Amino acid sequence: MDPVSCPMCQGAIPGKEIHTTSSCPGCGADLSAQIRERLATELPATAPPPQPTSFSAQAAMFSVLAPSLGIAINLCGRRTLSENPVGMIVIGAVCSLVIAVGFIFGVVVFFAPKGEKSGTMMTAIAGICINGLLISLAIPGILTHQKVAATGNNTPDPPRAGWSYISGR
């Protein structure tokens, strides 16, 4: 930074001291107006206001964060509602919905027009992979649970007349 010169004594205030003083060290003249002008010209232009992030960027970020959110809801909900079977069903449905929406948002961003993507492609791919993995792990568990529940509801046939437990006839 160039030094500021005093109009009275022609003394210079070095650029490093310009922020800490407002008067000439040699004659004591008031230099605050000159210092303000110099600092105003040397300040960088104000940065433009931050642009709102696009839907694609927000959707891609939600796609990546959805599994963590779903797992956090599941863990907190299980502790809170462990005694209530209806509450557990609701918690499971909410977690599944969050993960499914995260997967859908990742697919939407993946297939968005090129101008919309602007650096969100890798985030969308990561979200699709993570959510897809959780969905693919959940589907066999749901099917197995349904099969076990269906066989558990079947009661064994009552013993027939003349049938003995001991002989098996």
Phi, psi and omega in degrees: 000135180289148178287154174267132180262139177283130179288341182275305186252358182063018176284154183249142172255117182300157182300330180288329182270355185295333180280340187254348184231156177230005179227159181288130179290338182278308185246349178084011180292149180282118181245015186298322180295316179294321180294318178299317179297316181296316180294324180295322180285334184268347179291141178293154178298146181296141180291146178295151180299147182297136179282141177297140182290148184286165177299322181299317181294318180292320180294320179295319179293320177296323179299323179282323183275346183301317179299319179295318179296316179297318179292320179296318178297317180298314182295315180292320181291322179297321179292322183283317188249030185295335181272342188257111182294325178293319177298322179294323177294318179296316179299316178297320179293318180295316179297317178297320180295318180297317181291320178295318178295321176299319178295315181297317179298321178297319179293320179299315180292323180298321181262012178290157176301155186301324180293334182281333190291310178032064173087012181254002185298313182293324178295318179296318179296319178297317178297318179297315181296312183294312180294321178297321177296315179295321179293318180292333175280332183280327185297312177298325178296320179294316180295320178295319179297320179294320180294318179294319179294323180292320179285333179287335180278342178283125177270148180293153179297143178293153181297141179276158179295135179085003181263136183242139177292329185282313185271338180083008179252000000 
